[in-house]
Amino acid sequence: MRNKLTKSVEYNEPLDMMYIAADGSISKRRINVLQVGEVSFRAYCFLRKSKRTFTIDNVLALVPIVHKESMVI
């Protein structure tokens, strides 16, 4: 999980994340990772439109967002 987060910072690549909060609620968020720490990471959350801190252990899944380029002829 930490490896995907650090690659996201390195390549400035947004991710789709499934996250479980402390109260047990699960949310799907699109994030842009800003920095990765030992137990948490900072990211811009497009759902909340603000910078947030997330616990790495609470991340259920991370998926890179792939933009397909269309070819114009």
C-alpha positions in Angstrom: 0.0 0.0 0.0 2.8 2.4 1.0 4.5 1.7 -2.4 1.5 2.8 -4.4 1.2 6.0 -2.3 4.9 6.9 -2.8 4.6 6.2 -6.6 1.5 8.4 -6.7 3.5 11.3 -5.1 6.5 10.7 -7.4 4.5 10.8 -10.6 1.7 13.2 -9.4 -0.9 10.5 -10.3 -4.4 10.7 -8.8 -5.9 7.6 -7.2 -9.3 6.2 -6.5 -9.4 5.0 -2.9 -11.8 2.9 -0.8 -11.4 4.0 2.8 -12.9 2.8 6.1 -13.3 5.6 8.7 -12.9 5.2 12.5 -16.7 4.9 12.9 -16.8 2.0 10.4 -18.3 3.9 7.4 -16.8 3.1 4.0 -16.3 5.8 1.4 -14.9 5.9 -2.2 -12.7 9.0 -2.7 -10.6 10.4 -5.5 -7.4 11.7 -4.1 -4.1 13.3 -5.0 -1.4 12.2 -2.6 0.8 15.0 -1.3 3.1 13.3 1.3 3.5 9.9 2.9 4.4 9.4 6.6 5.0 6.4 8.8 1.3 5.7 9.7 -0.6 8.3 7.7 -0.5 10.3 4.6 -1.8 13.8 3.4 -3.8 14.0 0.2 -6.1 16.4 -1.5 -9.6 14.8 -1.4 -11.8 15.7 -4.4 -14.9 14.5 -2.5 -14.4 17.0 0.4 -12.5 19.5 -1.8 -9.8 19.9 0.8 -6.5 18.5 2.1 -7.1 15.6 4.5 -5.0 13.2 6.6 -5.7 9.5 6.2 -4.4 6.5 8.1 -2.6 4.0 5.9 -4.1 1.0 7.8 -7.6 2.2 7.0 -7.1 2.1 3.2 -9.0 -0.8 1.7 -8.0 -0.4 -1.9 -6.0 2.0 -4.1 -6.5 2.1 -7.9 -4.5 4.4 -10.3 -6.7 6.5 -12.6 -5.9 5.8 -16.2 -6.6 8.4 -18.8 -6.9 7.0 -22.3 -5.8 9.3 -25.0 -8.0 9.4 -28.1 -6.2 9.6 -31.4 -7.4 12.3 -33.8 -7.0 11.6 -37.5 
